[in-house]
Amino acid sequence: MSSSNPANPLPYSDAVESIPPDEASDMEQVIHTIEQILHKSHQPLPDVHAKGHGCAVGTFAVLPGLPSKLAQGLFRQPNSYDAAVRFSNASGELQADSKPDGRGMAIKVLGVEGPKLLDDERDAKTQDFVMVNHPAFVARNVKDYLRLEKVLLSAGHNGLMKLIGVLVAGDLDIVRHLRELGTVIAIQSHKPANVLSNTYYSMAPIRFGEYVAKYRAIPAQTLPEKLARPGSEPDALRHLLEETLRKQEVLFNFQVQLRRSEQSMPIEDASVVWPESESPFQTVATFRLPLQEIAPRRAAGNNLSFTVWHAIAEHQPLGGINRIRRKAYWTSSVWRHQQARTARQEPERIADIL
C-alpha cells in the first residue's frame, strides 16, 4: 500500500490509528501524574510551555490554486482568517531566556466554521496548530509518555535527574531510551534565538482531509543581525519579540508533509521524523504578522488555551501522543484557569484578544 511516488499520498481512514488495549488505563495514570505535577507548582502554570514570550495577531491566508491533494479541510479554498499566535518556552518551568530550551509556537485561527471535536466547545470558531522547534516528540506513545511524566514528577526541578530518569526508568530497552534521551537533549539544547527565526513542527500527525499529514511553520525571511540574537536579561526573548514586531513585518510559510509510507511515516510513533526525501513539505498558507505593539497583549495571550484538539473533524489529531494530548491539555488548561480565577473561553473575534 505504501509508495514513494510523491503523487500518491496514503488515504486517511479510521484504521490508520492502532489503539493499544491498555491505553485507557495508561491515560488515567498520565492525567493523575500531571495533576500531581500541577499541584506541586506554586503558580498557575501549565506543565509544559509555562513561560510565554508574547502574543501577536496576524493573518492566516490559505493560498489560491492548491492542487486537490493539498486543498483539504481548512485549506479547501483560498481564504484569509484573523489569527493569534503565542510563543513560549518548551519547559514547564519559569526560567531565564538565556538558558537553552525548546520553543513553542501555537497559532489560533479564528472564524473557522463547522463543528469542532471537543464536546464542550463544538460551537467554537477556532482551529489551533500547535508546534515546537523540533521535528520529533520525545515519546513514541502513551505508555512511554507515562514513564516520562513519572520521571518529571520524581525529578522535580533537578535537570540532571530528569536526564538520568529518561535513560533508566521503566523497561530495559536501552536503545530506545538512548534515542529518547537524545531527543530530550536536542530539544533542551536549542540556543536562544529570536523566536521569529525558528522553524516549528507539529511533531505528531493530523488528518488532512482525505489524507494524513504533519505540518510546520517556517520563516519566509531572514531577520537583520541586530534582531537575530537576544540579550542576556531573563526575559530577553520577550523583549526581542516586542522590538522586532515594532520594526518589521514577519511572514511564515505554513506547510504540510503528506504521509506516503506506512513504514517510514508511522502514525503511532511520534518520535520518528518523517523523511523529507520521501515527502517534502509543501506550502499551503501564509501567516503574516504586521507591525504591532504586543506588550499590552501579554495577559490576554497567557489566558488563551491552545490544543491540537481545537480542530474540525477534517484535521483530527492522530496517534497516541495526540490522543493523550486531548486529556492532558484540557486538564492543564482547566487547572491553570481555576488557579488564576479566569474564565476558559475561546475567542470569537480578534477584538477578544486585543
Sequence and secondary structure as in RCSB ss.txt:
>XXXX:A:sequence
MSSSNPANPLPYSDAVESIPPDEASDMEQVIHTIEQILHKSHQPLPDVHAKGHGCAVGTFAVLPGLPSKLAQGLF
RQPNSYDAAVRFSNASGELQADSKPDGRGMAIKVLGVEGPKLLDDERDAKTQDFVMVNHPAFVARNVKDYLRLEK
VLLSAGHNGLMKLIGVLVAGDLDIVRHLRELGTVIAIQSHKPANVLSNTYYSMAPIRFGEYVAKYRAIPAQTLPE
KLARPGSEPDALRHLLEETLRKQEVLFNFQVQLRRSEQSMPIEDASVVWPESESPFQTVATFRLPLQEIAPRRAA
GNNLSFTVWHAIAEHQPLGGINRIRRKAYWTSSVWRHQQARTARQEPERIADIL
>XXXX:A:secstr
     TT   B  GGG    TTHHHHHHHHHHHHHHHHHH SSS  SSS SEEEEEEEEEEE TT  TTT  GGG
SS EEEEEEEEEEESSSS   TTS   EEEEEEEES  S BSSGGGTT  EEEEEEESSSS S SSHHHHHHHHH
HHHHHTT HHHHHHHHHHSSSS HHHHHHHHHHHHHHHT     GGG  EE  S EEETTEEEEEEEEESS   H
HHHS  SSTTHHHHHHHHHHHH  EEEEEEEEE   TTTS SS TTS   TTTS  EEEEEEEE S   GGGHHH
HHH    TTSSBGGG B SHHHHHHHHHHHHHHHHHHHHHT      SSGGGT 
